[in-house]
Amino acid sequence: NAPYIWPRPDYSGTWAAVQVWSIHFDDAYRMEFQITEDNPNEQVFDPQAVEEFKRTTKMLFGKAAESMPVSYCRRTVTNDTPVYIGTSDELLRYCSCRDHRGAW
């Protein structure tokens, strides 16, 4: 059994794919992020994804992982970089009309 990907048991034909990465859970991290043990927003932290994450931690670290709570960590970041929304054809059309020497 792979700890990060498996067919979901609901017979929907979909697969769980859990993304996991390490962090330095130090004072700097705790100052930058808002951390709770209660799900602050089920639109952001989908309950199904949370359960699949718990399953992954159990597969990686064993039964002891069941007693560890999930930490919901979030922060607000301002992104002033433009976002382009459209189909791939629209994006290609947009790019073909731009000066590709770095002037956008």
PAKOLKE-643069 format. One record per residue: residue number from 1; x, y, z of N, C-alpha, C in turn. Coordinates in Angstrom, 1 decimal. Example, Ala and Ser with C-alpha at 12.3 -4.5 7.8 and 13.67 -1.06 7.14 Angstrom:
 lumgu     nx     ny     nz    cax    cay    caz     cx     cy     cz
     1   13.2   -5.7    7.8   12.3   -4.5    7.8   13.2   -3.3    7.8
     2   12.8   -2.2    7.1   13.7   -1.1    7.1   12.9    0.0    7.9
//
This chain:
 lumgu     nx     ny     nz    cax    cay    caz     cx     cy     cz
     1    0.8   -1.2    0.0    0.0    0.0    0.0    0.9    1.3    0.0
     2    0.6    2.1   -0.9    1.3    3.4   -1.0    0.7    4.4    0.0
     3    1.5    5.1    0.8    0.9    5.9    1.8    0.3    7.2    1.3
     4    0.6    7.6    0.0    0.2    8.9   -0.5   -1.0    8.8   -1.5
     5   -1.2    7.6   -2.1   -2.2    7.5   -3.1   -2.9    6.1   -3.1
     6   -4.2    6.1   -3.2   -5.0    4.9   -3.2   -6.3    5.1   -3.8
     7   -7.0    4.1   -4.3   -8.4    4.2   -4.7   -9.3    4.5   -3.5
     8  -10.2    5.4   -3.7  -11.1    5.7   -2.6  -12.1    4.5   -2.4
     9  -12.4    4.2   -1.2  -13.2    3.0   -1.0  -14.7    3.2   -1.3
    10  -15.1    4.3   -1.8  -16.6    4.6   -2.0  -17.0    4.1   -3.4
    11  -16.1    3.4   -4.1  -16.4    2.9   -5.5  -16.8    4.0   -6.5
    12  -16.3    5.2   -6.2  -16.5    6.3   -7.1  -15.6    6.3   -8.3
    13  -14.6    5.5   -8.3  -13.6    5.4   -9.3  -12.5    6.5   -9.2
    14  -12.6    7.3   -8.1  -11.6    8.3   -7.8  -10.5    7.8   -6.9
    15   -9.4    8.5   -6.9   -8.2    8.2   -6.1   -7.9    9.3   -5.1
    16   -7.5    8.9   -4.0   -6.9    9.9   -3.0   -5.5   10.1   -3.4
    17   -5.1   11.4   -3.4   -3.7   11.8   -3.6   -3.3   12.8   -2.6
    18   -2.6   12.4   -1.5   -2.3   13.3   -0.4   -0.9   13.9   -0.6
    19   -0.8   15.2   -0.5    0.4   15.9   -0.6    0.9   16.2    0.9
    20    2.2   15.8    1.1    2.8   15.9    2.4    4.2   16.4    2.2
    21    4.6   17.4    3.1    5.9   17.9    3.0    6.3   18.3    4.4
    22    7.6   18.4    4.7    8.1   18.7    6.0    8.2   20.2    6.2
    23    8.1   20.6    7.4    8.2   22.1    7.7    9.1   22.2    9.0
    24    9.5   23.4    9.3   10.2   23.6   10.5    9.2   24.3   11.4
    25    8.6   23.5   12.3    7.5   23.9   13.2    8.1   24.6   14.4
    26    8.7   25.8   14.1    9.5   26.5   15.2    8.7   27.8   15.5
    27    9.3   28.6   16.3    8.7   29.9   16.7    8.4   30.8   15.6
    28    9.3   30.8   14.6    9.1   31.7   13.4    7.8   31.2   12.6
    29    7.7   29.9   12.5    6.5   29.4   11.8    5.2   29.7   12.6
    30    5.3   29.5   13.9    4.1   29.8   14.7    3.7   31.3   14.7
    31    4.7   32.2   14.5    4.4   33.6   14.5    3.8   34.0   13.1
    32    4.2   33.3   12.1    3.7   33.6   10.7    2.3   33.0   10.4
    33    2.0   31.9   11.0    0.7   31.2   10.7   -0.3   31.3   11.8
    34   -1.5   31.3   11.5   -2.6   31.1   12.5   -2.8   29.5   12.5
    35   -2.7   29.0   13.7   -2.8   27.5   13.9   -3.9   27.2   14.9
    36   -4.8   26.3   14.4   -5.8   25.8   15.3   -5.9   24.3   15.2
    37   -6.6   23.6   16.1   -6.8   22.2   16.0   -8.3   21.9   15.6
    38   -9.1   23.0   15.4  -10.4   22.9   14.9  -10.4   23.4   13.5
    39  -11.1   22.7   12.6  -11.2   23.1   11.2  -11.8   24.5   11.1
    40  -11.0   25.5   10.7  -11.6   26.9   10.6  -12.4   27.2    9.4
    41  -12.3   26.3    8.3  -13.0   26.6    7.1  -13.0   25.3    6.3
    42  -14.2   24.6    6.2  -14.3   23.4    5.5  -14.2   23.6    4.0
    43  -14.3   24.8    3.5  -14.1   25.1    2.1  -12.6   25.1    1.7
    44  -11.8   25.4    2.7  -10.3   25.4    2.5   -9.8   24.0    2.9
    45  -10.2   23.5    4.1   -9.7   22.3    4.6  -10.8   21.2    4.5
    46  -11.0   20.7    3.3  -12.1   19.7    3.0  -12.0   18.6    4.0
    47  -13.1   18.2    4.6  -13.1   17.1    5.6  -12.6   15.8    5.0
    48  -13.0   15.5    3.8  -12.5   14.3    3.2  -10.9   14.3    3.0
    49  -10.4   15.4    2.7   -8.9   15.6    2.5   -8.3   15.4    3.9
    50   -8.9   16.0    4.9   -8.4   15.8    6.3   -8.3   14.4    6.7
    51   -9.4   13.6    6.4   -9.4   12.2    6.8   -8.4   11.4    6.0
    52   -8.2   11.8    4.7   -7.2   11.1    3.9   -5.8   11.5    4.4
    53   -5.6   12.7    4.9   -4.3   13.1    5.5   -4.0   12.3    6.7
    54   -5.0   12.1    7.6   -4.9   11.3    8.8   -4.5    9.8    8.5
    55   -5.1    9.3    7.4   -4.8    7.9    7.0   -3.3    7.9    6.6
    56   -2.9    8.9    5.8   -1.5    8.9    5.4   -0.5    8.9    6.6
    57   -0.8    9.8    7.6    0.1    9.9    8.7    0.1    8.6    9.5
    58   -1.0    7.9    9.6   -1.1    6.6   10.2   -0.2    5.6    9.5
    59   -0.3    5.6    8.1    0.5    4.7    7.3    2.0    5.0    7.5
    60    2.3    6.2    7.6    3.8    6.6    7.7    4.3    6.4    9.1
    61    3.5    6.7   10.1    4.1    6.8   11.5    3.5    5.7   12.4
    62    2.5    5.0   11.9    1.9    3.9   12.8    0.8    4.4   13.6
    63    0.3    3.5   14.4   -0.9    3.8   15.3   -0.8    5.0   16.2
    64    0.4    5.3   16.6    0.6    6.5   17.5    0.2    7.8   16.8
    65    0.1    7.8   15.5   -0.3    9.0   14.8   -1.8    9.3   15.1
    66   -2.5    8.3   15.4   -4.0    8.5   15.7   -4.2    9.5   16.8
    67   -3.3    9.5   17.8   -3.5   10.3   19.0   -3.0   11.8   18.8
    68   -2.4   12.0   17.6   -1.9   13.4   17.3   -3.0   14.2   16.6
    69   -3.3   15.4   17.1   -4.3   16.2   16.4   -3.8   16.8   15.1
    70   -4.7   17.1   14.2   -4.3   17.8   12.9   -4.2   19.3   13.3
    71   -3.1   19.9   12.8   -3.0   21.3   13.0   -3.4   22.0   11.7
    72   -4.4   22.9   11.8   -4.8   23.6   10.6   -4.0   25.0   10.6
    73   -3.2   25.1    9.6   -2.3   26.3    9.6   -2.6   27.1    8.4
    74   -2.8   28.4    8.6   -3.1   29.3    7.5   -2.5   30.7    7.8
    75   -2.2   31.4    6.6   -1.7   32.7    6.7   -2.3   33.5    5.5
    76   -2.3   34.8    5.6   -2.7   35.7    4.5   -1.5   36.2    3.8
    77   -1.5   36.1    2.5   -0.4   36.5    1.7   -1.0   37.4    0.6
    78   -0.4   38.6    0.4   -0.9   39.4   -0.7    0.0   39.1   -1.9
    79   -0.7   38.8   -3.0    0.0   38.5   -4.3   -0.3   39.6   -5.3
    80    0.7   40.4   -5.6    0.4   41.5   -6.6    0.8   41.2   -8.0
    81    1.1   39.9   -8.2    1.4   39.4   -9.6    0.1   39.1  -10.3
    82    0.0   39.5  -11.6   -1.2   39.3  -12.3   -1.6   37.8  -12.5
    83   -2.8   37.5  -12.5   -3.3   36.2  -12.8   -4.1   36.3  -14.1
    84   -3.9   35.4  -15.0   -4.6   35.3  -16.3   -5.5   34.2  -16.2
    85   -6.8   34.4  -16.5   -7.8   33.4  -16.5   -8.4   33.2  -17.9
    86   -8.4   32.0  -18.3   -9.0   31.7  -19.6   -8.6   30.3  -20.1
    87   -9.0   29.9  -21.2   -8.6   28.6  -21.8   -7.2   28.6  -22.3
    88   -6.7   27.4  -22.6   -5.3   27.4  -23.1   -5.2   28.1  -24.4
    89   -6.2   28.0  -25.3   -6.2   28.7  -26.6   -6.2   30.2  -26.3
    90   -7.0   30.7  -25.4   -7.0   32.1  -25.1   -5.7   32.6  -24.6
    91   -5.0   31.8  -23.7   -3.7   32.2  -23.2   -2.7   32.2  -24.3
    92   -2.7   31.2  -25.2   -1.8   31.2  -26.3   -2.0   32.4  -27.2
    93   -3.2   32.8  -27.5   -3.6   34.0  -28.3   -3.0   35.2  -27.6
    94   -3.2   35.3  -26.3   -2.8   36.5  -25.5   -1.2   36.6  -25.6
    95   -0.5   35.5  -25.4    0.9   35.5  -25.5    1.5   35.8  -26.8
    96    0.8   35.4  -27.9    1.3   35.7  -29.2    1.1   37.1  -29.6
    97    0.3   37.9  -28.8    0.1   39.3  -29.1    1.1   40.2  -28.3
    98    1.9   39.6  -27.4    2.7   40.3  -26.5    4.1   40.4  -27.0
    99    4.9   41.4  -26.6    6.3   41.5  -26.9    7.1   40.5  -26.0
   100    7.7   39.5  -26.6    8.3   38.5  -25.9    9.7   38.8  -25.4
   101   10.1   40.1  -25.5   11.5   40.5  -25.1   11.4   40.9  -23.6
   102   10.3   40.6  -22.9   10.2   40.9  -21.5    9.3   42.0  -21.2
   103    8.7   42.7  -22.2    7.7   43.8  -21.9    6.4   43.2  -22.0
   104    5.7   43.2  -20.8    4.3   42.7  -20.8    3.5   43.9  -20.6
//
